[in-house]
């Protein structure tokens, strides 16, 4: 769904592209970190670290990542 009028979308895009690549990268990084913080805040307290990572990966990447493979990789790293 996109309820933004086309003229506003063009204005926002023009302003975003007027920024340097460094500024856009920093903006994206800050937005990702804020989304991560909001997701973490929604989890029940006291979860084990591995469960936190699983839920975070699942919420951020959904079907784009093999969650079981991700967890297996983390578990293999823990055993080293």
C-alpha positions in Angstrom: 0.0 0.0 0.0 1.3 3.5 -0.8 -0.9 6.4 0.2 1.8 9.0 -0.5 0.8 11.5 -3.2 3.2 11.2 -6.2 4.4 14.9 -5.9 5.3 14.3 -2.3 7.1 11.1 -3.1 9.1 12.9 -5.8 10.0 15.7 -3.4 11.2 13.2 -0.7 13.2 11.2 -3.2 14.8 14.4 -4.6 15.8 15.5 -1.1 17.2 12.1 -0.2 19.3 11.9 -3.4 20.6 15.4 -2.7 22.4 14.0 0.3 25.8 12.5 0.0 26.3 8.7 -0.1 27.8 8.9 3.4 24.8 10.7 4.8 22.4 8.2 3.2 24.4 5.3 4.5 24.3 6.8 8.0 20.5 7.4 7.8 19.9 3.8 6.7 22.1 2.5 9.5 20.3 4.6 12.1 16.9 3.4 10.8 18.0 -0.2 10.9 19.3 0.2 14.5 16.1 1.8 15.6 14.0 -1.0 14.0 16.2 -3.5 15.8 15.7 -1.8 19.1 12.0 -1.7 18.7 11.9 -5.4 17.8 14.1 -6.3 20.8 11.8 -4.3 23.1 8.9 -6.4 21.9 10.4 -9.7 23.0 9.6 -11.1 26.4 12.3 -10.6 29.0 14.7 -13.4 30.0 15.0 -15.1 26.6 18.2 -17.0 26.0 20.6 -15.2 23.6 20.2 -17.8 20.9 16.4 -17.4 21.0 16.8 -13.6 20.8 19.0 -14.0 17.7 16.5 -16.4 16.1 13.5 -14.2 16.7 15.4 -11.1 15.6 16.6 -12.8 12.3 13.1 -14.1 11.7 11.5 -10.7 12.2 14.0 -8.8 10.2 14.4 -11.2 7.3 11.4 -13.5 7.3 11.5 -16.0 4.5 14.6 -14.5 2.9 16.8 -16.3 5.3 17.0 -20.0 6.2 16.4 -19.5 9.9 17.2 -23.1 10.8 20.5 -22.8 8.9 21.2 -19.5 10.7 20.7 -21.1 14.1 22.7 -24.2 13.2 25.6 -21.9 12.2 25.4 -20.0 15.5 25.3 -23.3 17.4 28.4 -24.6 15.5 30.2 -21.3 16.3 29.4 -21.7 20.0 30.9 -25.2 20.0 34.3 -24.0 18.8 
